[in-house]
Amino acid sequence: METKPLGVAVHTRRMIDPSAAFDRICAPLTALAAEHGLDVVPGRHVVEVRVPGPDKGDAVRRHAAESAATGYLFAGDDLGDLAAAAAVGELRGRGLTTLVVCATSDEEPGLREVADIAVPGVDGMMAFLRQLLLDAQAQLA
């Protein structure tokens, strides 16, 4: 279990059979959350139970409304990131330059389907960001 400021996440990644453990806990946690008016966000071998409210997509929209940003790069790896990817897509539709990058995994392909670029996991994401930084520094030199 992972305690978060507005909820709790129950991970099954370290279980002997993470998928089976996830399947066993998802329905009971969802029912319990509903009894208490809480939201459930399933992810890659994790169920997050939290108070209702803004998601990552709302955060992207709010930042866009409050800033003078002309472009967005969003990077993610799980179902909870789909809302942010959709918000970035909305910004793209309004003419902003955008990029959605997915750190892929075999466990959760959902974000990969809407991303512009897929990199191999967290290590791939770090390599991508390092290369992006090097390219930007070279352009500024």
N, C-alpha and C positions, 0 to 999 in steps of 0.2 A: 504494500500500500504506500502511496505517496500523498502526503498532505499538501494541498495547494491553498492559496489564500481564499479562494471562493468555492472550494470543493475538495474532492478526493479522487485519486486515480487508483484503480486496482489493476495491477499488471499481472499477466500470466506468462510473460516471456521466459522466465527462468524455471517454469514447471517442466516436468518430464515430457508432457504432451501439451504444449501451450495452446494449440487450437482446441483440443478437447476441454481443457480447463476454461478457456474463454467461453466456449459454448455452454458450459455448465453454469457460469456466473452471470452471463449477460441478461437472461430473462428475469431471474430473481432481483438483480440490481435495478433493472429497468422498472419492475413492478414496485419495488421499495421506493425508488426515486419518485415515481408518479404519485404514490401515497402522500408524499411530503412536498409536492409541487416543485420538484427539482428536475433539471435537464440531464439527459444522458447523452454523452458523445462517445460512441465506440471508436476505437482506433486499432492499430496493429497490436494485437494481443494486449489491449488495455481498454478498460471501460472507465471513463471519467464521469463522475456525478458532480454537478455543480449547480449553483443558484442560477435561475434564469437571468438572462441579460445579454449584453453584447458579445459577439464572437469576433474572430480575427478579421472577417470581412467588414464588420462594422468599424473596427479599428482602422483598417485601410481607408475606408470611405471618410471617416472623421479626419484622419491625417490629411487626406487629399483636399478636403474642404477648408482646412485650417492652414494649409501651407501653400507655398508658391512652387511646389515641385512640378516639374514638367515631365517626369518619368518615374517609373517604379520597377524595381527588381524584387520579386518575392521568391523566397526559397523555402521549401517545406518537404515533408516526408510522410505525412499521414492524413487520415480522413479529416481531422480537425483543421487541416490547411486548405481544404476545398473551398470554404467560404471566402477566404482571402484571395485565392486564385480567381474565383468568380468576380470578386470586387475589382481585382486588377484587370480582368477582362472588360468590365464596365468602363474603367478608365481608358483602356485601349480604344473602346468604342467612341469615347469622347475626344480622341485624337492624341492622347498622351503616349509617349514611347514607353513600352512595358516589356517585361520579360518574366516568365514564370519558370523556375528551375525546380526540378524534382530530384531529391536524393532517393534513388530507387531502392526497393527491397522486393524480395519474392513474396513477402507476406501481404503487402498492401499496394496494389497497382492503381488504385483510384486516382491519385494525383498525377501519376505518369500519363494518364489518358488526356489530361487537359493542359499539361505543361508544354512549354516551347522547347525545353531542353531537359533531358534526363541524364543524370550522372550517377555513377555506381556508388550509392550509399554516402555516408558521412565523409569518408575519405575522398571520394570523388567530388563532393561539394567543396571541401577545403581546397582541393587542387584547382577546381574551377575558379573559386574566388581569388586564390593566389595568382593565377594566370591573368584574371581580369585586372587585378591591381598592378601587376607588372606591365600589362598592355597600356593601362591608363598612365602610368608613370612614364613609359616610353613616349607616349603621345605628347605629354606635357613638357618633356625634355627638349 
